[in-house]
Amino acid sequence: LDAAALGGDRSQFPRDGVVQLYHLRYEQALPDGLSALVVQRLFQLRDAQAAAMFVPDNVWYDSARGRFQLLQAAVLRRQPDGTWRTAGEGTDGGDIPGWGVNRPRQIHLPNLRAGDRVALLYAIIPEPRPDWSQLGGRFLGNMFALRDSFPTLRARYVLASRAPIAASAVGLAPPRTGVDGAGLPARSWEADHQPAFFSSDNGPAITDVSPFVQVGGFDTWSAMASWYSDLLASRSRFSPELTARLQTIAQPGAAVAGPGQAREIVARVWAYLARHLSYLGNESGVHAYVPDPAGQIFQAGRGDCKDGALLLAAWLRAVGVEADVALVRTPAMGRLAPERDGHVAATVAAFDHALVYVPITGQWI
């Protein structure tokens, strides 16, 4: 929207010195399973204290999927004749250090005054990499909450795609449908007058209190699980030499007779990994969603949660103990969209951890 044309309704959030007049997230699903994202945000600084303290501290992006590109960071100032003119431009300060794959970006702004507007426009551009072909063109998906850390007069999420993409919304009216400026079929969800949200220890997560849209390349969790299981199976194979070594360490003996013997095997394998596998949270590119091959993880002696889970599950299966990788959504991430009529937008982006489940012993590892 035209940043100068938006109204600044003072009756909404009257005690707040900064309000977000408009927050747009436009996402275009791409054939390789990724998406391009454009975000427009417009802030109104209502008083001098707000102008002195304002920092756009919630510009976050997923660095595994693409690179950040600042398109505009303009300060608009109202003139005596009522028009708005650009009074200065901000600059991209780079990533704030110390974060993982989901990281905040610094935006440096010039001196601000009471009454100024700050208009931000930025894009997340996918990087073409050959390893994304492992997704088989299945859309990874996303979850977007329409509340954030500033009170917002209007929030809008637009999803554009040529291929069918599943979408589930919570707390929102049915989407408007149409065609976007590029001629793509598009759906649009809106929410007005959203209060600010701040996370706290043991407090509710944002999707527990905010309307949100969940989108993905599958319309059931079982369909996504089947696809992901096939992907993991292709990365679970060991060479004959490594299989023999794993057998020696696990000492499975004859066919696993029951829970007691299985628990002993699990204990021996786990004891070895506890000494030889160190945690390394490298989640660049497709590795944010797909673990390395199990044999490679064993030889390297390091990996993140999904690497360790795949190695442990593949090792146990190789010595006769059924085991599965379990994707986990921890409480800090908040609720998911519920199934309706057996369908829900299923997305790998819904999970933030991985464990191993051993059915015969009932163990979660």
C-alpha positions as CSV (number, residue, x, y, z in Angstrom):
1,L,0.0,0.0,0.0
2,D,1.0,3.7,-0.4
3,A,2.7,4.5,2.9
4,A,1.6,8.2,2.7
5,A,-2.1,7.3,2.0
6,L,-2.7,5.2,5.1
7,G,-4.7,6.8,8.0
8,G,-3.3,6.8,11.5
9,D,-6.4,6.1,13.7
10,R,-5.5,7.5,17.2
11,S,-8.5,5.9,18.8
12,Q,-6.8,2.5,18.4
13,F,-4.1,1.7,21.0
14,P,-4.2,5.2,22.4
15,R,-1.5,4.5,25.1
16,D,1.1,3.2,22.6
17,G,3.7,5.6,21.3
18,V,4.4,3.4,18.3
19,V,1.8,1.6,16.2
20,Q,2.2,-0.5,13.1
21,L,-0.3,0.9,10.6
22,Y,0.2,-1.9,8.1
23,H,2.0,-5.3,8.0
24,L,1.9,-7.2,4.7
25,R,3.6,-10.6,4.1
26,Y,3.4,-11.7,0.5
27,E,4.6,-15.3,-0.2
28,Q,5.0,-16.8,-3.6
29,A,5.4,-20.6,-3.6
30,L,8.0,-21.8,-6.1
31,P,8.3,-25.1,-8.0
32,D,11.4,-26.3,-6.1
33,G,9.6,-26.4,-2.7
34,L,10.8,-23.0,-1.5
35,S,9.1,-19.6,-1.6
36,A,9.9,-15.9,-2.2
37,L,8.8,-13.5,0.5
38,V,8.1,-9.8,0.3
39,V,7.3,-7.9,3.5
40,Q,6.0,-4.3,3.8
41,R,5.7,-2.6,7.2
42,L,4.6,0.9,8.1
43,F,5.1,2.3,11.6
44,Q,3.7,5.6,13.1
45,L,5.7,7.3,15.8
46,R,3.2,9.2,17.9
47,D,5.4,11.1,20.4
48,A,9.0,12.2,21.0
49,Q,9.8,9.4,23.4
50,A,8.7,6.8,20.8
51,A,10.8,8.5,18.2
52,A,13.9,8.5,20.4
53,M,13.6,4.8,21.3
54,F,12.2,3.2,18.2
55,V,14.1,0.2,16.7
56,P,12.5,-2.2,14.3
57,D,13.6,-5.1,16.4
58,N,11.4,-7.8,15.0
59,V,12.7,-8.1,11.4
60,W,13.3,-11.9,11.5
61,Y,13.9,-14.3,8.6
62,D,14.8,-17.9,7.9
63,S,18.4,-17.8,6.6
64,A,18.2,-21.5,5.6
65,R,15.7,-20.7,2.9
66,G,17.1,-17.5,1.4
67,R,19.0,-14.2,1.8
68,F,17.7,-11.0,3.2
69,Q,17.4,-8.0,0.8
70,L,16.4,-4.5,2.1
71,L,14.4,-2.7,-0.5
72,Q,13.4,0.4,1.4
73,A,13.8,1.9,4.9
74,A,12.4,5.4,4.5
75,V,11.5,8.0,7.1
76,L,8.4,9.9,6.0
77,R,7.7,13.3,7.6
78,R,4.5,15.3,7.3
79,Q,4.8,18.7,5.7
80,P,2.8,21.9,6.6
81,D,0.6,21.3,3.5
82,G,-0.4,17.8,4.8
83,T,1.7,15.8,2.3
84,W,4.2,13.2,3.3
85,R,7.8,13.5,2.1
86,T,10.9,11.3,2.5
87,A,13.1,12.9,5.3
88,G,15.8,10.2,5.4
89,E,16.8,6.7,4.5
90,G,17.8,3.8,6.7
91,T,20.5,1.2,5.9
92,D,20.9,-2.6,6.3
93,G,23.0,-3.3,9.4
94,G,23.3,-7.1,8.7
95,D,22.3,-10.0,10.9
96,I,22.4,-9.6,14.7
97,P,25.1,-12.1,15.8
98,G,24.5,-15.0,18.1
99,W,21.3,-16.5,16.6
100,G,20.6,-19.7,14.7
101,V,19.0,-20.2,11.3
102,N,16.0,-18.1,12.2
103,R,17.7,-14.7,12.9
104,P,17.0,-11.0,13.4
105,R,18.2,-8.3,11.0
106,Q,19.5,-4.8,12.1
107,I,18.0,-1.8,10.3
108,H,19.8,1.5,11.1
109,L,17.6,4.6,10.8
110,P,18.4,8.3,10.8
111,N,17.2,10.6,13.6
112,L,13.5,10.4,14.1
113,R,10.9,12.9,15.2
114,A,7.5,12.7,16.8
115,G,4.9,12.1,14.0
116,D,7.3,10.4,11.6
117,R,6.4,7.3,9.7
118,V,9.0,4.5,9.1
119,A,8.3,2.5,5.9
120,L,10.2,-0.8,5.6
121,L,10.1,-3.0,2.5
122,Y,12.3,-6.1,2.3
123,A,12.5,-9.5,0.5
124,I,13.7,-13.0,1.3
125,I,15.2,-14.3,-1.9
126,P,15.7,-18.1,-2.2
127,E,19.2,-19.2,-3.2
128,P,19.2,-21.7,-6.0
129,R,21.2,-24.8,-4.7
130,P,21.3,-28.3,-6.1
131,D,20.5,-30.0,-2.8
132,W,17.0,-28.5,-2.7
133,S,16.2,-31.1,-5.4
134,Q,15.9,-33.6,-2.5
135,L,12.5,-32.0,-1.7
136,G,11.1,-33.3,-4.9
137,G,9.3,-30.0,-5.5
138,R,7.1,-30.5,-2.4
139,F,6.4,-27.1,-0.8
140,L,8.1,-27.0,2.7
141,G,5.4,-24.6,4.0
142,N,5.3,-22.0,6.7
143,M,3.3,-20.6,9.6
144,F,2.5,-16.9,9.9
145,A,1.0,-15.3,13.0
146,L,-0.7,-11.9,12.4
147,R,0.4,-10.5,15.7
148,D,3.9,-9.3,16.5
149,S,5.7,-7.1,19.0
150,F,4.0,-3.9,17.9
151,P,0.3,-3.1,18.1
152,T,-1.0,-3.4,14.5
153,L,-3.9,-1.7,12.8
154,R,-4.0,-4.0,9.8
155,A,-2.1,-7.2,9.1
156,R,-2.3,-9.1,5.9
157,Y,-0.9,-12.4,4.6
158,V,-1.0,-13.2,0.8
159,L,-0.2,-16.6,-0.6
160,A,0.3,-16.9,-4.4
161,S,1.0,-20.1,-6.3
162,R,0.4,-21.8,-9.6
163,A,0.3,-25.2,-7.9
164,P,-2.3,-26.1,-5.3
165,I,-1.0,-25.3,-1.8
166,A,-2.9,-26.4,1.3
167,A,-3.7,-23.6,3.8
168,S,-5.3,-23.8,7.2
169,A,-6.3,-20.6,9.1
170,V,-7.1,-20.1,12.8
171,G,-9.0,-17.1,14.1
172,L,-9.5,-15.6,10.6
173,A,-12.3,-15.2,8.2
174,P,-12.1,-17.2,4.9
175,P,-9.6,-15.8,2.5
176,R,-10.3,-13.6,-0.4
177,T,-9.3,-15.2,-3.7
178,G,-8.2,-13.6,-6.9
179,V,-5.1,-13.0,-9.0
180,D,-2.0,-11.1,-7.9
181,G,0.0,-8.6,-10.0
182,A,2.0,-11.3,-11.6
183,G,-1.1,-13.1,-12.7
184,L,-0.8,-15.9,-10.1
185,P,-3.8,-17.3,-8.2
186,A,-3.7,-15.8,-4.7
187,R,-5.4,-16.0,-1.4
188,S,-5.4,-13.2,1.2
189,W,-6.1,-13.3,4.9
190,E,-6.5,-10.1,7.0
191,A,-6.8,-9.1,10.7
192,D,-7.4,-5.7,12.1
193,H,-6.5,-4.1,15.5
194,Q,-4.0,-6.8,16.7
195,P,-2.4,-6.0,20.1
196,A,1.3,-6.4,20.7
197,F,2.7,-9.8,21.7
198,F,5.7,-10.4,23.8
199,S,6.9,-13.9,24.6
200,S,7.8,-14.9,28.2
201,D,9.2,-17.9,30.0
202,N,6.4,-20.4,30.5
203,G,4.0,-18.0,28.8
204,P,1.8,-18.7,25.8
205,A,3.4,-19.0,22.4
206,I,2.3,-16.6,19.7
207,T,0.1,-19.1,17.9
208,D,-1.7,-19.8,21.2
209,V,-3.0,-16.2,21.2
210,S,-2.7,-14.9,17.7
211,P,-4.7,-15.6,14.5
212,F,-2.4,-17.5,12.1
213,V,-2.2,-19.1,8.7
214,Q,-0.5,-22.5,8.3
215,V,0.5,-23.5,4.8
216,G,2.2,-26.6,3.4
217,G,2.6,-28.9,0.4
218,F,0.5,-31.7,2.0
219,D,-3.1,-31.7,3.2
220,T,-2.7,-34.4,5.9
221,W,0.1,-35.1,8.4
222,S,0.2,-38.7,7.3
223,A,0.9,-37.7,3.7
224,M,3.8,-35.5,4.9
225,A,5.1,-38.2,7.2
226,S,5.1,-40.7,4.4
227,W,7.0,-38.4,2.2
228,Y,9.5,-37.5,4.9
229,S,9.9,-41.2,5.8
230,D,10.9,-42.1,2.2
231,L,13.3,-39.2,2.2
232,L,14.9,-40.5,5.5
233,A,15.0,-44.0,4.2
234,S,17.2,-42.9,1.3
235,R,19.7,-41.5,3.9
236,S,19.6,-44.4,6.3
237,R,21.7,-46.9,4.4
238,F,25.1,-48.1,5.7
239,S,27.9,-49.8,3.8
240,P,28.5,-53.5,4.6
241,E,31.7,-52.6,6.4
242,L,30.0,-50.0,8.6
243,T,27.1,-52.4,9.3
244,A,29.5,-55.0,10.6
245,R,31.1,-52.5,12.9
246,L,27.7,-51.3,14.2
247,Q,26.7,-54.9,14.8
248,T,29.9,-55.4,16.9
249,I,29.2,-52.4,19.0
250,A,25.5,-53.2,19.6
251,Q,26.1,-56.9,20.2
252,P,22.5,-57.9,19.2
253,G,23.1,-61.6,19.3
254,A,20.2,-63.6,17.8
255,A,16.9,-62.1,16.8
256,V,15.6,-59.7,19.4
257,A,13.3,-61.8,21.6
258,G,11.6,-59.1,23.6
259,P,11.6,-55.7,25.4
260,G,14.4,-56.7,27.8
261,Q,16.9,-57.6,25.1
262,A,15.9,-54.6,23.0
263,R,16.5,-52.3,26.0
264,E,20.0,-53.7,26.5
265,I,20.8,-53.1,22.8
266,V,19.4,-49.6,23.0
267,A,21.6,-48.9,26.1
268,R,24.8,-50.1,24.4
269,V,24.1,-48.1,21.2
270,W,23.2,-45.0,23.3
271,A,26.3,-45.4,25.5
272,Y,28.5,-45.4,22.4
273,L,26.8,-42.3,20.9
274,A,26.9,-40.4,24.2
275,R,30.7,-40.7,24.0
276,H,31.3,-40.3,20.3
277,L,28.6,-38.0,18.9
278,S,28.8,-34.3,19.6
279,Y,26.1,-31.7,18.9
280,L,26.7,-29.3,16.0
281,G,23.7,-27.1,15.0
282,N,24.6,-26.5,11.4
283,E,21.3,-25.8,9.7
284,S,22.3,-24.2,6.4
285,G,20.3,-24.7,3.3
286,V,18.3,-28.0,3.0
287,H,20.1,-29.3,6.1
288,A,17.7,-27.2,8.2
289,Y,15.0,-29.8,7.2
290,V,16.9,-32.9,5.9
291,P,19.6,-34.8,7.9
292,D,22.9,-35.8,6.5
293,P,23.3,-39.5,5.5
294,A,23.5,-41.7,8.6
295,G,26.9,-43.2,7.7
296,Q,28.3,-39.7,7.2
297,I,27.0,-38.7,10.6
298,F,28.7,-41.7,12.2
299,Q,32.0,-41.1,10.6
300,A,32.0,-37.3,11.3
301,G,31.0,-37.9,15.0
302,R,28.8,-34.8,15.0
303,G,25.4,-33.5,14.0
304,D,22.3,-31.8,15.2
305,C,19.1,-33.3,16.6
306,K,17.7,-34.7,13.4
307,D,21.2,-36.1,12.4
308,G,21.5,-37.9,15.7
309,A,17.9,-39.1,15.6
310,L,18.4,-40.5,12.1
311,L,21.7,-42.2,13.0
312,L,20.3,-43.8,16.2
313,A,17.1,-45.0,14.5
314,A,18.9,-46.4,11.5
315,W,21.5,-48.1,13.7
316,L,18.8,-49.8,15.8
317,R,16.9,-51.0,12.8
318,A,20.2,-52.4,11.3
319,V,20.6,-54.6,14.4
320,G,16.9,-55.7,14.6
321,V,15.3,-53.2,16.9
322,E,12.4,-51.3,15.3
323,A,12.8,-47.5,15.8
324,D,11.4,-44.3,14.3
325,V,12.5,-40.7,14.0
326,A,9.9,-38.6,15.7
327,L,9.5,-34.9,14.7
328,V,8.6,-32.8,17.7
329,R,6.9,-29.4,18.2
330,T,7.8,-28.1,21.6
331,P,5.3,-26.0,23.7
332,A,7.4,-22.9,23.1
333,M,6.3,-23.1,19.4
334,G,2.6,-22.9,20.2
335,R,-0.4,-24.7,18.8
336,L,-1.0,-26.1,15.3
337,A,-4.1,-25.6,13.1
338,P,-6.6,-28.4,13.8
339,E,-7.7,-30.9,11.2
340,R,-11.1,-30.2,9.6
341,D,-12.9,-32.9,7.6
342,G,-9.6,-34.9,7.8
343,H,-7.5,-32.2,6.1
344,V,-5.0,-29.7,7.4
345,A,-2.0,-27.9,5.9
346,A,1.0,-30.0,6.9
347,T,4.4,-28.4,7.0
348,V,7.9,-29.4,8.0
349,A,8.3,-25.9,9.4
350,A,5.9,-26.9,12.2
351,F,8.7,-28.8,14.1
352,D,11.7,-27.6,16.1
353,H,13.2,-30.9,17.4
354,A,13.7,-34.5,16.6
355,L,13.7,-37.6,18.9
356,V,13.7,-41.4,18.4
357,Y,10.8,-43.7,19.4
358,V,11.4,-47.4,20.1
359,P,8.0,-49.1,20.1
360,I,8.9,-52.4,21.8
361,T,10.3,-50.7,24.8
362,G,8.2,-47.6,24.8
363,Q,11.3,-45.4,24.9
364,W,11.5,-41.8,23.7
365,I,15.2,-41.0,23.3
